[in-house]
Amino acid sequence: MGVDRKWLFTLFSAALLSLMVLLMSSFSAFSSPKAFPSLVQHGSRYPPAFAYFISGGHQDKDRILRLLLAVYHPRNRYLLHLGRDARDEERKALVAATRAVPAIRAFGNVDVVGKADYVTYLGSSNVAVALRAAAIMLKLDSGWNWFITLSARDYPLITQDGMPV
């Protein structure tokens, strides 16, 4: 009877240890993903980095996202803006859509303006919004060389990797 208890104790200990290892690995699998170290380097010896300001209005969320994905590159910085005529739900959906893209989440180089400006494309407000966007992007990251403004209606474009040399 002593031998049976030893085997039972060993079997129970092995099962408990296996269960603990399985639980530990499942917790790490469901935790937030760790961003991998960025291989993107900035400076005069490296290709230029761009700061993109992509803006749109009411019902332009999908167009902005499509344009973002068309020009996305880890080296660049992006600021997305939905005008004041867009609803907050549309703005939150844009944030959720950008966070759903693994590369964007890993590099963390895309931001969405929370407090929207009113933009009239025929007046000076368009210039004021672009200048405000440049100031915001300089505060976020000053490692870019060129500032580019795009509208949601500027799709389709190609990335800088797709440009002929």
C-alpha positions as CSV (number, residue, x, y, z in Angstrom):
1,M,0.0,0.0,0.0
2,G,2.9,2.4,0.6
3,V,4.1,1.9,-3.0
4,D,0.7,2.9,-4.4
5,R,0.7,6.1,-2.4
6,K,4.1,7.1,-3.7
7,W,2.9,6.7,-7.3
8,L,-0.3,8.5,-6.5
9,F,1.6,11.3,-4.8
10,T,4.1,11.6,-7.8
11,L,1.3,11.5,-10.3
12,F,-0.7,14.2,-8.3
13,S,2.5,16.4,-8.0
14,A,3.3,16.1,-11.7
15,A,-0.4,17.0,-12.6
16,L,-0.3,20.0,-10.3
17,L,3.0,21.2,-11.7
18,S,1.8,20.8,-15.3
19,L,-1.4,22.7,-14.5
20,M,0.6,25.6,-12.9
21,V,2.9,25.8,-16.0
22,L,-0.2,25.8,-18.3
23,L,-1.9,28.5,-16.3
24,M,1.3,30.7,-16.3
25,S,1.7,30.4,-20.0
26,S,-1.9,31.2,-20.7
27,F,-1.7,34.3,-18.6
28,S,1.3,35.5,-20.5
29,A,-0.4,34.7,-23.8
30,F,-3.4,36.9,-22.9
31,S,-1.4,39.8,-21.5
32,S,-0.8,42.9,-23.6
33,P,1.7,42.2,-26.4
34,K,5.2,43.6,-25.8
35,A,6.4,46.1,-28.4
36,F,9.4,44.8,-30.2
37,P,12.4,47.0,-30.2
38,S,12.3,49.5,-33.1
39,L,14.9,49.0,-35.8
40,V,14.0,52.4,-37.3
41,Q,16.8,54.8,-36.9
42,H,16.8,58.6,-37.6
43,G,19.5,60.9,-38.6
44,S,21.5,62.3,-41.5
45,R,22.9,58.9,-42.5
46,Y,19.4,57.4,-42.8
47,P,16.5,58.0,-45.2
48,P,14.2,61.0,-44.4
49,A,11.2,60.6,-42.1
50,F,7.9,62.2,-42.9
51,A,5.2,63.6,-40.6
52,Y,1.8,63.0,-42.2
53,F,-1.2,65.0,-41.2
54,I,-4.3,63.2,-42.6
55,S,-7.6,65.0,-42.2
56,G,-11.2,64.4,-43.1
57,G,-14.7,65.2,-42.1
58,H,-18.0,63.5,-41.4
59,Q,-18.0,59.8,-42.7
60,D,-14.4,60.0,-43.7
61,K,-13.1,57.5,-41.1
62,D,-12.7,54.6,-43.6
63,R,-11.1,56.8,-46.2
64,I,-8.6,58.1,-43.6
65,L,-7.8,54.6,-42.5
66,R,-7.4,53.4,-46.0
67,L,-5.1,56.4,-46.8
68,L,-3.1,55.7,-43.7
69,L,-2.5,52.1,-44.6
70,A,-1.5,53.1,-48.1
71,V,1.2,55.5,-47.0
72,Y,2.2,53.8,-43.7
73,H,5.8,53.3,-42.9
74,P,7.4,52.6,-39.5
75,R,9.9,55.5,-39.9
76,N,7.1,58.1,-40.3
77,R,4.8,59.9,-37.8
78,Y,1.1,60.2,-38.4
79,L,-1.6,62.5,-37.0
80,L,-5.2,61.8,-38.0
81,H,-7.9,64.5,-37.7
82,L,-11.6,64.2,-38.1
83,G,-13.2,67.6,-38.3
84,R,-15.8,69.0,-35.9
85,D,-18.6,67.9,-38.2
86,A,-17.7,64.2,-37.5
87,R,-19.3,62.6,-34.5
88,D,-17.3,61.4,-31.4
89,E,-18.3,57.8,-32.2
90,E,-16.7,58.1,-35.6
91,R,-13.5,59.4,-33.9
92,K,-13.5,56.6,-31.4
93,A,-14.0,54.1,-34.2
94,L,-11.0,55.5,-36.0
95,V,-8.8,55.1,-32.8
96,A,-10.0,51.5,-32.4
97,A,-9.3,50.8,-36.1
98,T,-5.8,52.1,-35.9
99,R,-5.1,50.2,-32.7
100,A,-6.3,47.0,-34.4
101,V,-3.4,47.1,-36.9
102,P,-0.4,45.2,-35.3
103,A,2.3,47.2,-37.0
104,I,0.8,50.5,-35.9
105,R,0.3,49.2,-32.4
106,A,3.9,48.0,-32.2
107,F,5.6,51.1,-33.5
108,G,3.2,53.6,-31.8
109,N,3.6,56.3,-34.4
110,V,0.0,57.1,-35.2
111,D,-2.1,59.5,-33.1
112,V,-5.7,60.8,-33.5
113,V,-6.7,64.4,-32.6
114,G,-9.2,64.2,-29.7
115,K,-10.5,67.7,-29.8
116,A,-11.4,68.4,-33.3
117,D,-11.1,71.8,-35.1
118,Y,-13.7,73.2,-37.5
119,V,-12.2,73.2,-41.0
120,T,-13.4,75.2,-44.0
121,Y,-11.4,74.2,-47.0
122,L,-11.9,77.6,-48.6
123,G,-10.8,79.7,-45.7
124,S,-7.8,80.3,-43.4
125,S,-9.0,77.6,-41.0
126,N,-7.4,74.9,-43.2
127,V,-4.0,76.6,-42.8
128,A,-4.5,77.1,-39.0
129,V,-5.3,73.4,-38.6
130,A,-2.2,72.4,-40.5
131,L,0.0,74.7,-38.4
132,R,-1.6,73.3,-35.2
133,A,-1.0,69.8,-36.4
134,A,2.7,70.6,-37.1
135,A,3.0,72.0,-33.6
136,I,1.4,68.9,-32.1
137,M,3.6,66.6,-34.1
138,L,6.8,68.5,-33.0
139,K,5.7,68.0,-29.4
140,L,5.1,64.2,-30.0
141,D,8.2,63.5,-32.0
142,S,10.7,65.9,-33.6
143,G,12.5,63.1,-35.5
144,W,10.9,63.9,-38.9
145,N,12.3,65.9,-41.8
146,W,9.2,66.7,-43.9
147,F,5.7,67.7,-43.1
148,I,2.9,66.5,-45.5
149,T,-0.8,67.3,-45.3
150,L,-3.2,65.0,-46.9
151,S,-7.0,64.9,-47.2
152,A,-9.1,61.8,-46.9
153,R,-9.9,62.3,-50.6
154,D,-6.2,62.0,-51.6
155,Y,-6.3,58.2,-51.8
156,P,-4.7,56.2,-53.6
157,L,-1.1,56.9,-52.9
158,I,2.0,54.7,-52.5
159,T,4.6,54.5,-49.7
160,Q,8.1,55.9,-49.9
161,D,9.3,52.3,-50.4
162,G,7.2,52.1,-53.6
163,M,8.7,55.2,-55.2
164,P,11.2,54.8,-58.0
165,V,14.7,56.1,-57.2
